[in-house]
Amino acid sequence: MQLLSQKTVIYATHQVEFLDASDLVLVMKDGRIVQSGRYEDLMADSNGELVRQMAAHRKSLNQVNLLQDDNTLTTRPHEINQIEVAEENFEGPINNGKLKARTEEEEETETGRVKWSVY
């Protein structure tokens, strides 16, 4: 952020991690600006839209973390044993020298214009 401190930068993002470094935050809902101000001021308004959106974001992150934790706890013991056996049976390189090394491919670049009808 220091490199751009003297420049105007506009972020249009769902990544709420950057909001506290902003000078001005515009909160949108249904395509309209419903709140604007400094991040600290908007977060101080307990009935504000930003607080509601941040709470929803936190709730989503917690649900994802719980699902990830549940998946690690529900691993069945026989699945772990199968993985260990497979690792013990591994004797050397899988390809045994039969596969050729991948060669680098040339990138294709083109120049041109996009028709106005696309916009």
N, C-alpha and C positions, 0 to 999 in steps of 0.2 A: 504494500500500500504506500510505502514511502516514496517510491519512484513516481507515482502519479499524484502526489499530495498537492501539487499546484495545478492540476488539470481537473476538468469536469469529467467524471466517469459515471455512466448510467448502467446499472445492473438491472436486468430483467431476469429474475431468478426465483427458483423455488428453494434454493439452498440458503436456509435461514442462518447458517453459520456466519455469513458475511455481514449481516445486518448491523451488528454492534459497531462495526468499523465505519459505518456510513454517517454522513452529515445530515442527510434527510432521507426518510423512508416514506414511500407512498404505498399504502396498503390497498389492494384492489379486491373487489368481490363482485362477481357477475359482470365483469367488464367495466366497472366504475370504481373510481377512487373513493374509498369510504373513510380513510384516515390518512393524515400526513403529519410528519413531525420528526423529532429526534427519536432514536430507538429507545433511549431511557425513558423519555416522556410517554411514548406509546405503551411501553411495558408497564408503566406506573398506573395506567388506566385499566383497572380490573375488569371493566365491562367492554373494553375495546376489542375490535376485530383482530388486531395483531395478537393480543393475549389469547384469544380463542383459537386462532390458527396455530400459534405456538403450542398450545395445550394439545391440539389434535395431532400435531407433528410428534410431540413427545409420546403420546399414547401409541401412535403407529410404530415408533421405534421400539417401545417397550414390548409390543406384541411380536414384532419380528425377533427381538432378542429372546423372548420366551419360547417361540417356536424353534429357534436354533438350539436353545438349551434342551428342549424336549427331545429333539432329534438325536442329540448326543447321548441322552440318558436311555433312550429306547433301543439302542443297539443290542441285538440279541447275542448271547454268548456263542452260539454255534456259528454266527457270521464272523466273529472275531477269530475263532479257531480256523475257519476256512482261509482267511487271509494269512494267518501265520503259516499254515501248511503250504500255501501257494508260494510264500516267500522262501520257505525252506527248500522247495523243489527247484528253485531258480538256480541254474548252473552256469550261466554265462550270457553273453550278448544274445538278444532275441533274434537278430537277423543273421547271426553266424557269418557275416560278411557277404550275404547274398543280395542285400539291397544296395543299390547305388546311391551315392551321395546326391542330395538335391543340388541342382544347379540354379544359379541366380537367373531370374528372368528379367528382361528389359521392361521397364515401365513404359507404357504408351501415354503420350501427352498429345492433346489436341488444342487448337485455338479456334475461336469462333464467337458467335453471338447467340444470345437467347432471344427468341421472338417476344415482342411486347405482349402477345396474347397469353403467354405463360404467366405474366404478372397479373 
